[in-house]
Amino acid sequence: MVVTLFGLGFVGLTTAVAFADMGITVYGIEVNEKRRSTIAAGKLPFHEPGLGEGLDRTLGKTFFVDVPVEEAVSKSDAVYYCVGTPYGKDGQADLSYLYGAIDQTLPAVSKDGFTVLVTKSTVPPSTTKDMVIPYIEKQGYTVGGNIGVANNPEFLREGHCWDDVVNADRIVLGVSDERSEKVLRKLYQGYTCPVHTVTLNTGEYIKYLSNTLLATLISWSNEMSLVADNIGDIQIAEAFRILHEDSRWGTPACNMATYAYPGAGYGGYCLPKDTNALFARSKALGYEPKMLGQTIAVNDAMPSAIAKIIERKVSSPEQVIGLCGLSFKPESDDTRDTPAAKIVAALNKDGYTNILGYDPLAIPEFKQYYAQLKMGFKESYDELVASSDVLVITTAWKEFSDLPEKAADKPIVDARYLL
Ligand SMILES: NC(=O)c1ccc[n+]([C@@H]2O[C@H](COP(=O)([O-])OP(=O)(O)OC[C@H]3O[C@@H](n4cnc5c(N)ncnc54)[C@H](O)[C@@H]3O)[C@@H](O)[C@H]2O)c1
């Protein structure tokens, strides 16, 4: 089997290495030259435990990142799209990277064989059927001849990418023809988990069922934390931990329970854009989702709610606010849509600019993406604590658990309910 895969980010690189590790020949295509050359040199462009060892085993053997697109696609049984699908107009998913990769693919598809074009990027339900297929046909190509079309959503969590992909709990294949299904089932024949074949729209919908449920659990928890904070004298973290002892979560409390826990709002690349994209798609088709709208509204309001809690602890704007954590979650250097940046923006708006930040991994990423924020950085946790008057846990890195001892005499806002 031969696969070409466009986009070597968290999803694409992990998928490429996992396929290559099973003996499938994988050609990786990446437009970001810095990212491509980092991978070509055998290094990871981001922090992901386990993925580096897989890259060592496969690079140059079954995984190649220096083969021209035309050659790679012409030899492939499947072409995977793992490109970004960021916020577009009115919250809709921006499909321009997907269309760009399809444009590069079509002229190179072998006329004699059969190639399945598979969207692994997260795209709202009906995208493959109502947008991708018409897009391909508008370019003069026929879906159903030498070209098949499918989707294969990805459920990995950043920080656990490798483990989540190689030990997937389910594989979802959105397909509309037997030949595409056969190719995709063959790719996943080494997997022991259930491999489900569903319609194109269902495949995409399952991914959004998952992400919108997670987002809703988080927003519900955050709203409840604000209710508790408003009433006062409520041990919020303790209350949620006791909630998790309900045996209906499973014993010990299942991983899903970790989403029913308050924090600073959901961030990262997926939940913010995916909740907005499904909301926008449904609204555009005539039904405005009410709960989903509130999930988004609660999340959007969290950074300024946390900023107000911080401001209650600061006696004057001259005092230094120290943020422990900048990535959107622990064990990751991803700062896309990170609550820490939104909290700083809210504090800046309220006139607070004496802000310092520290993170075990994410300072370079954060500095690159949020240069407009008024704040400084400390290279160590100890320095941050020593230089700050008020400390805020903005990312639940385990190493911040000793903050009460380290900063014994200083006010602490535990925005992640870590303590
Ligand atoms: N990050 C996650 O946790 C996660 C989980 C499940 C699904 N997803 C979805 O998977 C998709 C990718 O997410 P990601 O986090 O891996 O994104 P990413 O930004 O890390 O990677 C996307 C890559 O695609 C590259 N790219 C764009 N156009 C290209 C082209 N024409 N040819 C080659 N490369 C191209 C970009 O340079 C980038 O490196 C998104 O739709 C996302 O919603 C992400």
The ligand as an SDF file (V2000), in Angstrom:
LIG
                    3D

 44 48  0  0  0  0  0  0  0  0999 V2000
   -4.4640   19.0000   16.7100 N   0  0  0  0  0  0  0  0  0  0  0  0
   -5.3770   18.1220   17.1360 C   0  0  0  0  0  0  0  0  0  0  0  0
   -5.4400   17.7580   18.3090 O   0  0  0  0  0  0  0  0  0  0  0  0
   -6.3760   17.5520   16.1530 C   0  0  0  0  0  0  0  0  0  0  0  0
   -7.0940   16.4040   16.5040 C   0  0  0  0  0  0  0  0  0  0  0  0
   -8.0000   15.8700   15.5980 C   0  0  0  0  0  0  0  0  0  0  0  0
   -8.2260   16.5170   14.3840 C   0  0  0  0  0  0  0  0  0  0  0  0
   -7.5360   17.6570   14.0860 N   0  0  0  0  0  0  0  0  0  0  0  0
   -7.7870   18.2840   12.7830 C   0  0  0  0  0  0  0  0  0  0  0  0
   -6.7680   17.8860   11.8700 O   0  0  0  0  0  0  0  0  0  0  0  0
   -6.4270   18.9710   11.0030 C   0  0  0  0  0  0  0  0  0  0  0  0
   -4.9530   19.2930   11.1480 C   0  0  0  0  0  0  0  0  0  0  0  0
   -4.7090   19.6780   12.4850 O   0  0  0  0  0  0  0  0  0  0  0  0
   -3.2100   19.8410   13.0480 P   0  0  0  0  0  0  0  0  0  0  0  0
   -3.3190   20.1890   14.4810 O   0  0  0  0  0  0  0  0  0  0  0  0
   -2.4020   18.6720   12.6400 O   0  0  0  0  0  0  0  0  0  0  0  0
   -2.7810   21.1450   12.2150 O   0  0  0  0  0  0  0  0  0  0  0  0
   -1.3300   21.7410   11.9900 P   0  0  0  0  0  0  0  0  0  0  0  0
   -1.5210   23.1900   11.7730 O   0  0  0  0  0  0  0  0  0  0  0  0
   -0.4070   21.2850   13.0830 O   0  0  0  0  0  0  0  0  0  0  0  0
   -0.8350   21.0440   10.6380 O   0  0  0  0  0  0  0  0  0  0  0  0
   -1.3630   21.3070    9.3700 C   0  0  0  0  0  0  0  0  0  0  0  0
   -0.1910   21.3180    8.3980 C   0  0  0  0  0  0  0  0  0  0  0  0
   -0.6770   21.3550    7.0600 O   0  0  0  0  0  0  0  0  0  0  0  0
    0.2860   22.0640    6.2940 C   0  0  0  0  0  0  0  0  0  0  0  0
   -0.3030   22.4000    4.9870 N   0  0  0  0  0  0  0  0  0  0  0  0
   -1.2750   23.2760    4.6780 C   0  0  0  0  0  0  0  0  0  0  0  0
   -1.5510   23.2530    3.3450 N   0  0  0  0  0  0  0  0  0  0  0  0
   -0.7340   22.3210    2.8030 C   0  0  0  0  0  0  0  0  0  0  0  0
   -0.5460   21.8150    1.4750 C   0  0  0  0  0  0  0  0  0  0  0  0
   -1.2390   22.2560    0.4330 N   0  0  0  0  0  0  0  0  0  0  0  0
    0.3990   20.8760    1.2840 N   0  0  0  0  0  0  0  0  0  0  0  0
    1.1230   20.4030    2.3260 C   0  0  0  0  0  0  0  0  0  0  0  0
    0.9940   20.8340    3.5920 N   0  0  0  0  0  0  0  0  0  0  0  0
    0.0680   21.7740    3.8380 C   0  0  0  0  0  0  0  0  0  0  0  0
    0.6430   23.2350    7.1870 C   0  0  0  0  0  0  0  0  0  0  0  0
    1.8510   23.8530    6.8090 O   0  0  0  0  0  0  0  0  0  0  0  0
    0.7310   22.5420    8.5530 C   0  0  0  0  0  0  0  0  0  0  0  0
    2.0440   22.0930    8.8390 O   0  0  0  0  0  0  0  0  0  0  0  0
   -7.3560   20.1110   11.3690 C   0  0  0  0  0  0  0  0  0  0  0  0
   -8.5160   20.0550   10.5660 O   0  0  0  0  0  0  0  0  0  0  0  0
   -7.7260   19.7960   12.8110 C   0  0  0  0  0  0  0  0  0  0  0  0
   -8.9730   20.3420   13.1740 O   0  0  0  0  0  0  0  0  0  0  0  0
   -6.5910   18.1670   14.9250 C   0  0  0  0  0  0  0  0  0  0  0  0
  1  2  1  0
  2  3  2  0
  2  4  1  0
  4  5  1  0
  4 44  2  0
  5  6  2  0
  6  7  1  0
  7  8  2  0
  8  9  1  0
  8 44  1  0
  9 10  1  0
  9 42  1  0
 10 11  1  0
 11 12  1  0
 11 40  1  0
 12 13  1  0
 13 14  1  0
 14 15  2  0
 14 16  1  0
 14 17  1  0
 17 18  1  0
 18 19  2  0
 18 20  1  0
 18 21  1  0
 21 22  1  0
 22 23  1  0
 23 24  1  0
 23 38  1  0
 24 25  1  0
 25 26  1  0
 25 36  1  0
 26 27  1  0
 26 35  1  0
 27 28  2  0
 28 29  1  0
 29 30  1  0
 29 35  2  0
 30 31  1  0
 30 32  2  0
 32 33  1  0
 33 34  2  0
 34 35  1  0
 36 37  1  0
 36 38  1  0
 38 39  1  0
 40 41  1  0
 40 42  1  0
 42 43  1  0
M  CHG  2   8   1  16  -1
M  END
$$$$
